[in-house]
C-alpha cells in the first residue's frame, strides 16, 4: 500500500475531489464527490449517496481513480488502487453516524480505496509522474 503524507491529507481535506469509474463497455464516468475523506494513512473513502452509475461501475469491476486539484496553487494528486464497498460493517455504521451528524443523506455504501499508487498532478515537468507505487 502507498502511504499518504501529512501534506497530502491536508490537501485532500481542503480541495474538491473527483472520481472516475468505468462501466462494462468501457465508458468512463467522472464526477465530483464532496464527501471524500481520508480514512487512514493508506485509504481514501467517500459516502456513495446516489447509488448511480459510478456505484454500479464499482460493483461491477471495482476500478476507481480519485483526483484532487487546486487551480490557484497549480497542484494536485491522483490516487489509484483497489476498492472495497462497505455496506453493513463497522466502517459503514460509523459513516452513517457522520452523515446523520452532518444532516446529509444516508449513504448506500462507503467505497474505500486502498491506495497502491499516488501520482503528481502539479503543473510542470512532474505532472502525471508517479510519486509512489506499491
C-alpha positions as YAML, in Angstrom:
chain: A
units: angstrom
residues:
- id: 1
  name: UNK
  ca: [0.00, 0.00, 0.00]
- id: 2
  name: UNK
  ca: [1.06, 3.56, -0.69]
- id: 3
  name: UNK
  ca: [1.06, 5.95, 2.26]
- id: 4
  name: UNK
  ca: [-0.40, 9.44, 2.35]
- id: 5
  name: UNK
  ca: [1.83, 12.19, 3.69]
- id: 6
  name: UNK
  ca: [0.55, 14.81, 6.13]
- id: 7
  name: UNK
  ca: [0.66, 17.34, 3.27]
- id: 8
  name: UNK
  ca: [-1.47, 15.10, 1.05]
- id: 9
  name: UNK
  ca: [-4.02, 14.58, 3.82]
- id: 10
  name: UNK
  ca: [-4.36, 18.33, 4.33]
- id: 11
  name: UNK
  ca: [-4.67, 18.83, 0.57]
- id: 12
  name: UNK
  ca: [-7.47, 16.24, 0.38]
- id: 13
  name: UNK
  ca: [-9.31, 17.86, 3.30]
- id: 14
  name: UNK
  ca: [-9.18, 21.29, 1.66]
- id: 15
  name: UNK
  ca: [-9.94, 20.55, -2.00]
- id: 16
  name: UNK
  ca: [-12.74, 19.02, -4.04]
- id: 17
  name: UNK
  ca: [-12.01, 15.55, -5.32]
- id: 18
  name: UNK
  ca: [-13.28, 13.85, -8.46]
- id: 19
  name: UNK
  ca: [-13.77, 10.14, -9.06]
- id: 20
  name: UNK
  ca: [-13.56, 8.23, -12.32]
- id: 21
  name: UNK
  ca: [-15.03, 4.78, -12.89]
- id: 22
  name: UNK
  ca: [-15.54, 2.59, -15.94]
- id: 23
  name: UNK
  ca: [-18.58, 0.57, -16.96]
- id: 24
  name: UNK
  ca: [-18.65, -2.82, -18.70]
- id: 25
  name: UNK
  ca: [-18.42, -1.39, -22.24]
- id: 26
  name: UNK
  ca: [-15.51, 0.87, -21.33]
- id: 27
  name: UNK
  ca: [-17.48, 4.10, -20.97]
- id: 28
  name: UNK
  ca: [-15.94, 6.34, -18.33]
- id: 29
  name: UNK
  ca: [-17.91, 8.11, -15.63]
- id: 30
  name: UNK
  ca: [-16.43, 11.19, -13.95]
- id: 31
  name: UNK
  ca: [-17.89, 13.26, -11.16]
- id: 32
  name: UNK
  ca: [-17.10, 15.30, -8.07]
- id: 33
  name: UNK
  ca: [-17.62, 13.79, -4.64]
- id: 34
  name: UNK
  ca: [-17.93, 16.32, -1.85]
- id: 35
  name: UNK
  ca: [-17.84, 13.58, 0.78]
- id: 36
  name: UNK
  ca: [-14.33, 12.26, 0.02]
- id: 37
  name: UNK
  ca: [-12.20, 11.87, 3.14]
- id: 38
  name: UNK
  ca: [-9.01, 10.27, 4.42]
- id: 39
  name: UNK
  ca: [-9.91, 7.11, 6.30]
- id: 40
  name: UNK
  ca: [-6.32, 6.43, 7.40]
- id: 41
  name: UNK
  ca: [-2.76, 6.64, 6.06]
- id: 42
  name: UNK
  ca: [-3.49, 4.18, 3.23]
- id: 43
  name: UNK
  ca: [-7.17, 4.67, 2.39]
- id: 44
  name: UNK
  ca: [-9.48, 7.32, 0.92]
- id: 45
  name: UNK
  ca: [-13.25, 6.86, 1.15]
- id: 46
  name: UNK
  ca: [-16.49, 8.64, 0.38]
- id: 47
  name: UNK
  ca: [-20.22, 8.47, 1.00]
- id: 48
  name: UNK
  ca: [-21.94, 6.95, -2.02]
- id: 49
  name: UNK
  ca: [-25.29, 8.68, -1.69]
- id: 50
  name: UNK
  ca: [-26.83, 8.49, -5.17]
- id: 51
  name: UNK
  ca: [-26.09, 4.81, -5.90]
- id: 52
  name: UNK
  ca: [-25.92, 5.91, -9.55]
- id: 53
  name: UNK
  ca: [-23.66, 4.90, -12.42]
- id: 54
  name: UNK
  ca: [-20.36, 5.27, -10.54]
- id: 55
  name: UNK
  ca: [-21.62, 2.94, -7.81]
- id: 56
  name: UNK
  ca: [-22.85, 0.42, -10.38]
- id: 57
  name: UNK
  ca: [-19.45, 0.54, -12.05]
- id: 58
  name: UNK
  ca: [-17.70, -0.12, -8.74]
- id: 59
  name: UNK
  ca: [-20.00, -3.06, -8.06]
- id: 60
  name: UNK
  ca: [-19.16, -4.47, -11.49]
- id: 61
  name: UNK
  ca: [-15.40, -4.04, -11.68]
- id: 62
  name: UNK
  ca: [-14.07, -2.09, -8.69]
- id: 63
  name: UNK
  ca: [-11.99, 0.25, -10.86]
- id: 64
  name: UNK
  ca: [-11.63, 3.69, -9.27]
- id: 65
  name: UNK
  ca: [-9.35, 6.68, -9.71]
- id: 66
  name: UNK
  ca: [-9.58, 9.70, -7.40]
- id: 67
  name: UNK
  ca: [-8.04, 13.07, -8.20]
- id: 68
  name: UNK
  ca: [-7.81, 16.30, -6.24]
- id: 69
  name: UNK
  ca: [-6.61, 19.58, -7.74]
- id: 70
  name: UNK
  ca: [-6.28, 23.22, -6.77]
- id: 71
  name: UNK
  ca: [-6.16, 25.62, -9.71]
- id: 72
  name: UNK
  ca: [-4.83, 28.58, -7.72]
- id: 73
  name: UNK
  ca: [-1.94, 26.50, -6.37]
- id: 74
  name: UNK
  ca: [-1.48, 24.57, -9.65]
- id: 75
  name: UNK
  ca: [-1.16, 21.46, -7.55]
- id: 76
  name: UNK
  ca: [-2.90, 18.13, -7.27]
- id: 77
  name: UNK
  ca: [-2.71, 14.40, -6.71]
- id: 78
  name: UNK
  ca: [-4.18, 11.31, -8.35]
- id: 79
  name: UNK
  ca: [-4.77, 8.11, -6.38]
- id: 80
  name: UNK
  ca: [-5.21, 4.58, -7.75]
- id: 81
  name: UNK
  ca: [-5.82, 1.29, -6.03]
- id: 82
  name: UNK
  ca: [-8.31, -1.36, -5.06]
- id: 83
  name: UNK
  ca: [-11.85, -0.65, -3.88]
- id: 84
  name: UNK
  ca: [-13.86, -2.35, -1.17]
- id: 85
  name: UNK
  ca: [-17.54, -1.43, -0.86]
- id: 86
  name: UNK
  ca: [-18.72, -1.26, 2.75]
- id: 87
  name: UNK
  ca: [-22.47, -1.64, 3.25]
- id: 88
  name: UNK
  ca: [-23.01, -3.43, 6.56]
- id: 89
  name: UNK
  ca: [-19.93, -3.30, 8.75]
- id: 90
  name: UNK
  ca: [-18.30, -1.02, 11.33]
- id: 91
  name: UNK
  ca: [-16.92, 1.38, 8.69]
- id: 92
  name: UNK
  ca: [-20.37, 1.76, 7.16]
- id: 93
  name: UNK
  ca: [-22.13, 2.25, 10.51]
- id: 94
  name: UNK
  ca: [-19.61, 4.87, 11.62]
- id: 95
  name: UNK
  ca: [-20.09, 6.84, 8.41]
- id: 96
  name: UNK
  ca: [-23.89, 6.61, 8.68]
- id: 97
  name: UNK
  ca: [-23.47, 8.37, 12.05]
- id: 98
  name: UNK
  ca: [-21.28, 11.01, 10.39]
- id: 99
  name: UNK
  ca: [-23.94, 11.58, 7.72]
- id: 100
  name: UNK
  ca: [-26.63, 11.94, 10.40]
- id: 101
  name: UNK
  ca: [-24.48, 14.46, 12.32]
- id: 102
  name: UNK
  ca: [-23.91, 16.49, 9.15]
- id: 103
  name: UNK
  ca: [-27.55, 16.26, 8.10]
- id: 104
  name: UNK
  ca: [-26.72, 14.58, 4.79]
- id: 105
  name: UNK
  ca: [-28.37, 11.67, 3.04]
- id: 106
  name: UNK
  ca: [-27.67, 8.19, 4.40]
- id: 107
  name: UNK
  ca: [-25.05, 6.58, 2.17]
- id: 108
  name: UNK
  ca: [-25.90, 3.47, 0.18]
- id: 109
  name: UNK
  ca: [-22.29, 2.38, 0.66]
- id: 110
  name: UNK
  ca: [-18.85, 3.59, 1.67]
- id: 111
  name: UNK
  ca: [-16.40, 2.86, -1.15]
- id: 112
  name: UNK
  ca: [-12.89, 2.64, 0.29]
- id: 113
  name: UNK
  ca: [-9.86, 2.95, -1.98]
- id: 114
  name: UNK
  ca: [-6.77, 1.09, -0.78]
- id: 115
  name: UNK
  ca: [-4.11, 3.30, -2.30]
- id: 116
  name: UNK
  ca: [-1.49, 1.48, -4.36]
- id: 117
  name: UNK
  ca: [-0.28, 4.42, -6.47]
- id: 118
  name: UNK
  ca: [-0.02, 8.18, -6.00]
- id: 119
  name: UNK
  ca: [0.69, 10.49, -8.94]
- id: 120
  name: UNK
  ca: [1.67, 14.15, -9.02]
- id: 121
  name: UNK
  ca: [-0.80, 16.47, -10.76]
- id: 122
  name: UNK
  ca: [1.17, 19.66, -10.15]
- id: 123
  name: UNK
  ca: [1.78, 21.91, -13.11]
- id: 124
  name: UNK
  ca: [5.23, 21.48, -14.63]
- id: 125
  name: UNK
  ca: [7.69, 18.73, -15.52]
- id: 126
  name: UNK
  ca: [6.46, 16.27, -12.87]
- id: 127
  name: UNK
  ca: [2.82, 16.40, -13.97]
- id: 128
  name: UNK
  ca: [1.44, 12.87, -14.15]
- id: 129
  name: UNK
  ca: [4.57, 11.28, -12.71]
- id: 130
  name: UNK
  ca: [4.32, 8.57, -10.09]
- id: 131
  name: UNK
  ca: [5.26, 9.67, -6.58]
- id: 132
  name: UNK
  ca: [4.92, 6.20, -5.08]
- id: 133
  name: UNK
  ca: [3.70, 2.86, -6.39]
- id: 134
  name: UNK
  ca: [3.17, -0.28, -4.40]
...
